[in-house]
Amino acid sequence: MKSAILLASFGTTFKKTRELTIETIYQELKSAYPNWPIYQAYTSNIVRKRIQEHEGLTRLSPLEALQSLKAEGYQRVYVQPLHVIAGSEVDKIYQAQRETADQDFQVKIARPLLDIYADYQDLLSVLDQDIQKLAQDEVMVYMAHGTQAPQFTSYVTLDYMLADKPAYVRCVESYPELEEDFIRDLRQKGVKTVHLRPLMLVAGDHAHNDMASEDPDSWQTQFENYGFHVMIHLEGLGEDPAIRQLYLKHLGELMEDDHAG
């Protein structure tokens, strides 16, 4: 059966972080599966348009990629989403699956970073490597993207699972948001230093502008206005080899289960 792997990410217009995350995962996939053809797709329409305009780099949408692979005679495609949760962007991948898959063309989709309970445990084990380094008067605040889809509860769950640690998850575009009461409570607890780190595959637009900038509404500014010393960590999750291995693990589990079936 003619088969391929499709790496599907949101994408990013930030070339440096793209190379450190998405492209690095792509290369590691090629090393892990040397005999497999591996392709890429970006779920973000805006990112695809901008990198085409500014870099001359073409990335297909998941639907376009699957249509192309089907036309080339592939019979089975394993898709690994590089998203954190199965929100609206991953929905695009499933929609592409529904529009292309048939008895002669199988599309199998692996889990994003967070899906089943074990995924949360795996991620917490990785995050804890940094959390353990914090001093008593320091906390880590992770910036997640957020979603209006029902899967926003993934971030609530992760924040709850961090409850016994000096670490929190807050979202840019959904609950749990960064609120003034939360910032004030940290002051009352004696926290002096806040570490800000993106809980996103790449350190892109949100990380550089919404999290770490001199904009009056940025998270950095909001914490500094309350007298905190703010430490910025502009590294996407995909820069961590342990996180990259989790994505490869999910793909491997999908392929193993499929072959076993």
C-alpha positions as MATLAB code, in Angstrom:
seq = 'MKSAILLASFGTTFKKTRELTIETIYQELKSAYPNWPIYQAYTSNIVRKRIQEHEGLTRLSPLEALQSLKAEGYQRVYVQPLHVIAGSEVDKIYQAQRETADQDFQVKIARPLLDIYADYQDLLSVLDQDIQKLAQDEVMVYMAHGTQAPQFTSYVTLDYMLADKPAYVRCVESYPELEEDFIRDLRQKGVKTVHLRPLMLVAGDHAHNDMASEDPDSWQTQFENYGFHVMIHLEGLGEDPAIRQLYLKHLGELMEDDHAG';
ca = [
       0.000    0.000    0.000;
       1.492    3.329   -1.079;
       1.680    5.405    2.116;
       2.909    8.807    3.299;
       3.169   10.958    6.415;
       1.711   14.468    6.560;
       2.958   16.903    9.191;
       0.211   19.464    9.831;
       0.888   22.598   11.866;
      -0.653   26.031   12.265;
       2.515   27.435   10.724;
       4.284   30.677   11.559;
       5.580   33.742    9.749;
       8.561   33.881   12.128;
      11.261   32.150   10.108;
      13.744   31.571   12.937;
      11.277   29.893   15.280;
       9.871   27.913   12.333;
      13.323   26.456   11.720;
      13.769   25.659   15.414;
      10.401   23.939   15.735;
       8.376   22.833   12.710;
      11.345   22.262   10.416;
      13.299   20.504   13.161;
      10.403   18.118   13.781;
      10.211   17.543   10.030;
      13.893   16.598    9.911;
      13.562   14.347   12.954;
      10.605   12.622   11.308;
      12.698   12.024    8.200;
      15.380   10.440   10.372;
      12.846    8.305   12.245;
      11.098    7.176    9.051;
      13.813    7.244    6.353;
      11.812    5.148    3.906;
       8.629    7.195    4.170;
       7.732   10.221    2.026;
       6.926   13.075    4.413;
       4.969   16.195    3.499;
       3.859   19.347    5.288;
       0.661   21.375    5.517;
      -0.283   24.562    7.384;
      -3.783   24.995    8.766;
      -3.560   28.806    8.942;
      -4.758   30.547    5.791;
      -3.095   33.806    6.846;
       0.284   32.193    7.501;
       0.249   30.380    4.159;
      -0.574   33.620    2.347;
       2.076   35.698    4.139;
       4.970   33.284    3.745;
       4.105   32.962    0.058;
       4.128   36.753   -0.328;
       7.227   37.468    1.761;
       9.352   34.345    1.326;
       8.054   32.694   -1.811;
       7.461   29.598    0.323;
       4.464   27.483   -0.624;
       2.632   25.455    1.989;
      -0.596   23.652    1.198;
      -3.657   23.477    3.413;
      -4.496   20.043    4.848;
      -7.237   19.658    2.236;
      -4.926   20.642   -0.622;
      -2.200   18.330    0.657;
      -4.521   15.336    0.950;
      -6.050   16.014   -2.460;
      -2.562   16.166   -3.959;
      -1.448   12.934   -2.286;
      -4.621   11.206   -3.417;
      -4.041   12.380   -6.991;
      -0.475   11.030   -6.820;
      -1.805    7.577   -6.072;
      -1.210    7.342   -2.346;
      -3.594    4.972   -0.612;
      -2.887    5.761    3.034;
      -1.741    8.930    4.806;
      -0.837    9.266    8.469;
      -1.321   12.830    9.698;
       0.482   14.200   12.764;
      -0.998   17.505   13.976;
       1.566   19.753   15.656;
      -1.149   21.623   17.536;
      -1.370   21.677   21.333;
      -5.055   20.728   21.535;
      -7.686   19.392   19.150;
      -9.398   22.758   18.690;
     -10.723   24.545   15.626;
      -7.431   24.262   13.701;
      -7.354   20.489   14.087;
     -11.002   20.461   13.003;
      -9.724   21.614    9.602;
      -7.665   18.440    9.363;
     -10.652   16.247   10.180;
     -12.754   18.161    7.668;
     -10.090   17.505    5.031;
     -10.188   13.835    5.993;
     -13.960   13.736    5.522;
     -13.670   15.363    2.098;
     -10.961   13.083    0.727;
     -11.023    9.695    2.441;
     -12.776    6.768    0.777;
     -12.293    3.022    0.403;
      -9.228    3.601   -1.766;
      -7.699    6.446    0.262;
      -7.249    6.100    4.026;
      -6.458    9.109    6.221;
      -5.395    8.365    9.800;
      -4.962   11.279   12.232;
      -2.742   11.077   15.322;
      -3.301   12.929   18.579;
      -2.106   16.517   19.060;
       0.046   17.265   22.103;
      -2.871   17.089   24.560;
      -5.690   14.621   24.148;
      -5.860   11.649   26.508;
      -4.933   11.759   30.203;
      -1.498   10.264   29.601;
      -0.674   13.200   27.307;
      -1.176   15.638   30.174;
       1.059   13.554   32.398;
       3.739   13.473   29.702;
       3.601   17.236   29.186;
       3.671   17.948   32.919;
       6.793   15.815   33.257;
       8.529   17.978   30.661;
       7.305   21.300   32.076;
       8.367   20.262   35.560;
      12.016   20.336   34.487;
      11.808   24.150   34.371;
       9.335   24.580   37.209;
      11.678   22.792   39.626;
      14.329   25.452   39.009;
      12.140   28.279   40.346;
      13.026   30.010   43.608;
      10.439   30.325   46.387;
       9.391   33.811   45.309;
       9.112   32.924   41.603;
       6.287   31.551   39.459;
       5.912   30.406   35.875;
       2.964   31.658   33.832;
       2.392   29.820   30.559;
       0.684   31.687   27.736;
      -1.661   29.416   25.803;
      -3.497   30.451   22.666;
      -6.978   29.556   23.837;
      -9.993   28.606   21.766;
     -13.717   29.233   21.640;
     -14.204   25.552   20.838;
     -15.219   23.158   23.639;
     -11.600   22.043   23.930;
     -10.761   25.244   25.845;
     -11.226   22.985   28.862;
      -7.887   21.374   28.012;
      -6.148   24.490   29.316;
      -8.348   24.578   32.411;
      -7.429   20.959   33.084;
      -3.713   21.579   32.651;
      -3.853   24.608   34.957;
      -5.661   22.508   37.570;
      -3.068   19.746   37.310;
      -0.388   22.361   38.061;
      -2.201   23.441   41.240;
       0.463   22.068   43.590;
       3.261   23.806   41.684;
       4.266   27.479   41.277;
       2.983   27.470   37.716;
      -0.168   28.601   35.943;
      -1.774   28.453   32.504;
      -3.541   31.504   31.097;
      -4.933   32.037   27.589;
      -4.867   34.867   25.073;
      -8.251   34.213   23.510;
     -10.332   32.253   26.012;
     -10.758   31.197   29.616;
      -8.696   31.029   31.765;
      -7.626   34.569   30.914;
      -4.967   36.718   32.523;
      -7.001   38.849   34.928;
      -6.007   41.634   37.276;
      -7.258   39.700   40.299;
      -4.885   36.859   39.445;
      -1.932   39.257   39.190;
      -2.895   40.927   42.457;
      -3.164   37.572   44.223;
       0.390   36.698   43.210;
       1.603   39.902   44.847;
      -0.248   39.051   48.030;
       1.417   35.628   48.044;
       4.843   37.282   48.074;
       5.808   36.476   44.508;
       8.552   38.772   43.223;
       9.534   37.269   39.860;
       7.232   36.058   37.107;
       8.557   33.891   34.287;
       6.532   34.112   31.085;
       6.727   31.275   28.586;
       4.534   30.409   25.579;
       2.553   27.169   25.777;
       2.556   27.052   21.999;
       4.524   25.090   19.439;
       6.268   28.230   18.183;
       7.189   31.554   19.738;
       5.353   33.575   17.119;
       3.129   36.619   17.011;
       1.358   36.049   20.338;
       4.610   35.408   22.174;
       6.417   38.423   20.723;
       3.540   40.888   20.924;
       0.865   39.783   23.397;
       3.263   38.236   25.896;
       6.608   40.007   25.634;
       6.469   43.598   24.440;
       6.207   47.155   25.705;
       2.604   47.355   24.555;
       0.435   48.604   27.452;
      -1.776   45.510   27.197;
       1.009   42.931   26.946;
       1.391   40.412   29.741;
       4.888   41.667   30.446;
       3.632   45.214   30.939;
       0.707   44.120   33.098;
       2.988   42.256   35.494;
       5.602   45.020   35.522;
       2.907   47.552   36.389;
       2.356   45.581   39.591;
       6.037   45.692   40.442;
       7.041   42.184   39.398;
      10.402   41.379   37.916;
       9.501   39.682   34.635;
      11.670   37.059   32.960;
      10.828   36.368   29.325;
      11.353   32.965   27.714;
      10.758   33.270   23.975;
      11.035   29.592   23.176;
       8.175   27.641   21.677;
       7.376   24.172   22.962;
       8.730   22.756   19.726;
      12.235   23.904   20.639;
      12.303   21.331   23.440;
      13.533   17.929   22.196;
      11.357   16.192   24.793;
       8.223   17.866   23.412;
       9.183   16.969   19.858;
       9.540   13.362   20.934;
       5.987   13.402   22.307;
       4.652   14.256   18.853;
       6.723   11.483   17.306;
       5.450    9.138   20.008;
       1.833    9.921   19.101;
       2.507    9.253   15.436;
       4.311    6.031   16.248;
       1.418    4.832   18.394;
      -1.062    5.545   15.611;
       0.999    3.683   13.035;
       1.627    0.761   15.371;
      -2.058    0.452   16.260;
      -3.022    0.654   12.604;
      -0.582   -2.008   11.560;
      -1.682   -4.200   14.457;
      -5.270   -3.829   13.300;
];
